[in-house]
Amino acid sequence: MKIWLLLGLLLIHEALEDVTGQHPPKNKRPKEPGENRIKPTNKKVKPKIPKIKDRDSADPTPKTQSIMTQLMDKGRFQKPAATLSLMAGQTLELRCKGNKIGWSYPAYLDTFKDTRLSVKQHERYGQLTLVNSTAADTGEFSCWGQLCTGYVCRRDEAKTGSTYIFFTEKGELFVPSPSHFDVVYLNPDRQAVVPCRVTVLSAKVTLHREFPAKEIPANGTDIVYDLKRGFVYLQPHSGHQGVVYCKAEAGGKSQISVKYQLLYAEVPRGPPSTTILASSNKVKGGDDLSVLCTVLGEPDVEVEFRWTYPGQKDERPVTIQDSWRLIHRGLGHTTRISQSVLSIEDFETIDAGYYICTAQNLQGQTTVATTVESS
């Protein structure tokens, strides 16, 4: 009986252990140390696809970055704005990155070979320095890199820099003019500019006719005002002729510019229209000879003359005199007449032959000739 009692107690003990969960379930494995204990889910996650820029939609033209910097106080450099205002007397120093730099600056500084201006090329940058600045120095300062093959260089449009600088000077609202009266020619095929440029960015500028006295409105369609150029006549015609001046107002002060004579010129652009005429085509020995070469052209276009004549190789003494003047051809039209006269005293046999005149302007050249015989 005791044996059966002991076996019964042993079976009861094993059953109690199964009920209290002392043993791990057979379908689960124990977790390893350090294993993530977060219960995984069956939720689907959409993968993120990185965005790729459409190269076809990008601008194919390379972006131009300014290579220009300006020296500030305490040795600092910064890129200049499109327009700057500086007080007259200040020193201006500009630098442009590159081992071959070209420069452009107001023509006033170049015309008079001003020693206040210094342009230098260093190993890694070009340098422009202007000392003792004045109101007359107001204008555009620009630089560009140069691409060179041997001695031939071209402008690198991807490496440029520019700034327009107003040099403000007490008592000078307008950029000073070298003369008190100037002539502006009105051509029907291109714009005309009355160069009333100011030294103060905020100045109010108006255009006036001297007689009859009245303000000429800059309406934006016929006449516009450009701070960097002046008053621009977009489509000049003979009705614009007359004497005009500009008036500037800034800081409670006003100033009148120099006067400008507007002249209408209806002469087509192109090589010189040239004629040649001898005082006589048959000259006796001992007589004097003169040959006249004449060009009719635009009032503001200069003409250069060159002569070829029979006694040139023998160094025959001749006198050559060039001149020009403006002539009015009615209806307010103005033309420039340029002339060159070749004169010979005591005509000799070696002076007989062809007299050739070549006239040249910016648009080209024309050659004319006449024959002179000994009688």
Disulfide bonds with the S-S distance in Angstrom:
Cys96-Cys143 1.93
Cys148-Cys153 1.96
Cys196-Cys246 1.82
Cys293-Cys357 2.03
